[in-house]
Amino acid sequence: MAHALLGALGKTAPAVAGTPSLAARPAYQAYRILHAGFAALPILAGLDKFFHLLVNWDQYLAPLATRLLPVGGHTFMQAVGVIEIAAGVLVAVRPRLGAYVVALWLWGIIVNLLLIPGYYDIALRDFGLSLGALALARLSQEFGRPSTP
């Protein structure tokens, strides 16, 4: 209908016939889903490090890490929360960079979880999440805001 109206007015349609708009492209839709998720979810998980509404996050800190830390485990997990909030904000504003930061962060979490017997399923899940973060980083090359030097 819009194409017919534009044609009647002597104007050309913005897209070539048969070429989907950016929003209709599956790759762009995947980018938007991953961008929203990897921006919001680290922020929510980071905030929950202070409130423990979802889970007691302190249980996910390996005993070896607890022994090596210069601060208590709970204090460390709150610092982790701050870092996760920052990572989510970074993904929101600079997805090309932020997605790589989140992937690296998840790999650190995986190493920690592999040091705790019985948490291998969560480590595997986080590996899957890291693949999603890498996919977001790659899609950001095409759809993300251009990085500034």
C-alpha positions in Angstrom: 0.0 0.0 0.0 2.8 2.4 0.9 4.6 1.6 -2.3 1.5 2.3 -4.3 0.9 5.6 -2.6 4.6 6.6 -3.1 4.3 5.7 -6.7 1.2 7.7 -7.2 2.9 10.7 -5.7 5.9 10.3 -8.1 8.3 9.2 -5.3 10.3 6.1 -5.1 10.1 3.6 -2.2 13.1 3.7 0.2 13.9 0.0 -0.3 14.3 -2.0 -3.5 11.3 -4.2 -4.1 12.0 -7.7 -2.6 14.8 -6.4 -0.3 13.7 -6.6 3.3 14.2 -3.7 5.5 16.9 -3.9 8.2 14.4 -4.6 10.9 13.0 -7.6 8.9 16.4 -9.3 8.5 16.8 -12.3 10.8 20.4 -11.5 11.5 19.4 -8.0 12.7 16.6 -9.4 14.8 19.1 -11.9 16.4 21.5 -8.9 17.1 18.7 -7.0 18.8 17.7 -9.9 21.0 21.3 -10.6 22.0 22.0 -6.9 22.5 19.0 -6.5 24.8 19.7 -9.7 26.7 23.4 -9.2 27.3 22.8 -5.6 28.4 19.9 -6.3 30.8 20.9 -9.6 32.3 24.4 -8.8 33.6 22.9 -5.7 35.2 20.1 -7.7 36.9 22.5 -10.4 38.1 24.9 -7.7 39.3 22.2 -6.0 41.3 21.1 -9.3 42.8 24.6 -9.7 44.3 23.5 -7.1 46.8 19.9 -8.4 47.4 20.0 -12.2 46.9 16.5 -12.3 45.6 17.4 -14.9 43.0 19.9 -17.0 44.9 22.7 -16.7 47.5 25.5 -15.9 45.0 28.2 -16.5 47.6 27.8 -20.2 47.2 29.2 -19.9 43.7 32.6 -18.8 44.8 35.1 -21.6 44.9 36.6 -22.3 48.3 40.1 -22.0 46.7 39.2 -18.5 45.6 37.8 -17.6 49.0 41.1 -18.7 50.7 43.2 -16.6 48.2 41.1 -13.4 48.4 42.3 -10.5 50.5 38.6 -9.7 51.4 35.7 -11.9 52.5 33.7 -13.9 49.9 30.6 -11.8 50.3 32.4 -8.5 49.8 34.1 -10.0 46.7 30.8 -11.1 45.3 29.5 -7.6 45.7 32.5 -6.3 43.8 31.6 -8.9 41.2 28.1 -7.4 41.1 29.5 -3.9 40.4 31.6 -5.3 37.6 28.6 -7.1 36.1 26.6 -4.0 36.2 29.4 -2.1 34.4 29.7 -4.9 31.8 25.9 -4.7 31.1 26.1 -0.9 30.7 29.1 -1.4 28.4 27.2 -3.8 26.2 24.3 -1.4 26.1 26.4 1.5 24.8 29.3 -0.2 23.0 28.1 -3.7 22.1 31.1 -4.5 19.9 33.5 -4.1 22.9 31.1 -5.1 25.7 30.2 -8.4 24.2 33.9 -9.5 24.2 34.2 -8.3 27.8 31.2 -10.3 28.8 32.5 -13.4 27.1 35.8 -13.1 28.9 34.0 -12.5 32.2 31.9 -15.7 31.6 35.1 -17.7 31.0 36.4 -16.5 34.3 33.2 -17.6 36.0 33.5 -21.0 34.3 37.0 -21.5 35.6 35.7 -20.7 39.1 32.8 -23.0 38.8 35.0 -25.9 37.6 36.8 -25.7 40.9 33.5 -26.5 42.7 32.3 -30.1 42.5 28.7 -30.3 41.5 28.6 -27.0 39.5 29.7 -28.4 36.2 26.2 -28.0 34.7 26.2 -24.3 35.5 29.7 -24.0 34.0 28.4 -25.7 30.8 25.5 -23.2 30.7 27.8 -20.3 31.1 29.9 -21.6 28.3 26.8 -21.5 26.1 26.2 -18.0 27.3 29.7 -17.0 26.3 29.0 -18.3 22.8 26.0 -16.1 22.7 28.2 -13.1 23.8 30.7 -14.0 21.0 27.8 -14.1 18.5 26.7 -10.7 19.7 30.2 -9.3 19.2 30.3 -10.6 15.7 26.9 -9.3 14.8 27.9 -6.0 16.3 30.5 -5.7 13.6 27.6 -5.3 11.1 24.8 -3.9 13.2 26.3 -2.2 16.2 27.1 1.4 16.6 30.4 2.3 15.0 33.3 2.3 17.5 35.0 5.6 18.0 38.8 5.8 18.3 
